[in-house]
């Protein structure tokens, strides 16, 4: 059986986020939180919310993160998680 498509995107996402200085977690629960915040950013962007809203919402999960880290977090989600899991909706698509 092959590896799920999102397994690579999740691993890539966690690696990119780690490089920004955000601790992705030491326990499975922490890693799940990090991935869920990334997917939250993807969902918000998918449904047309501005990037600023995604940055703000992600920040609630990482209250000690700097703005630059949160921007990098959302950028990492866009680059690794969002494309394989969500297609951007355009007016008239729904």
N, C-alpha and C positions, 0 to 999 in steps of 0.2 A: 504494500500500500504506500502511496506517495505521501509526501509531507503536505499538509494543508497550505493553501496559497498564502494565508495570512500569517503563518508561522514565521516566514522570512521577513515579512514587513514588520511584524512585532519585534523581532530580534534587531532589525535595522533601526527601528524607532528607538528602542531602549539604548542602543549603542550611541546614537546621535544625541539623545537627551543627556546621557551620562557625560558626554564631552562638553555640555553647556554648564556643568557644575551642579545640576540638579541630581540629588541622590534618588535613583530609581527604586531603591528599596533593598533591604537585606532579607526580607521574608517574602514568601509567595504572596501574602496579602498586600504588601507594599507594591510589588510588581503589578498586581492586578489593579491597584489604585492608579498607578502611573498609566497603565494601558487604558483604563477606563476614562481618565482625563483626556488622553489623546483622542480616543474615539468620540468623546463629548465635543471636542473641538471640531472634529470631522463632521459630526451631525449638525452642529450649528452652522458651519460653513456650507454644508450641503443644502440646508434649508434657507440659505440666503442671508443669514446674519452676518454683519460686518466682522472683519478680523478682530477689531477692537473688542467686540463682545466675547469672542472666543478667548482672547487673551485674558479678559477680566474673569470669565468663568473658570478657566484653568487655574487662575491664581488663587481661587478659593481652596483648591486642593493642596497648594504649595504656598502657604502664607509667608514664608521666609524667602521666597525666590525674588530676585530682582526683576525689574521690567524687562531688561535685556534677556534674561533667562526665559521668561515667559514668552517673549516674542520668538526666541529660538525654539522653544517647546512647540509652539503652534506651527512654526515653519517646518519643524521635523515631522509633525503629524501630517501636514500637507504633503510633504515629500515622500513619506513612507507608508502611512496608514490610510490616508483618505483616498488616494487613487485606486488601490485595489478593492476598497470596500464601499466607496460611494462615488457616484457620478454626479457632477455638478448639475443641479436643476436650473433650467432657464425658464423665463416666462413662457407659458403655454405648454410646458412639459407635464404639468400636473392637473 
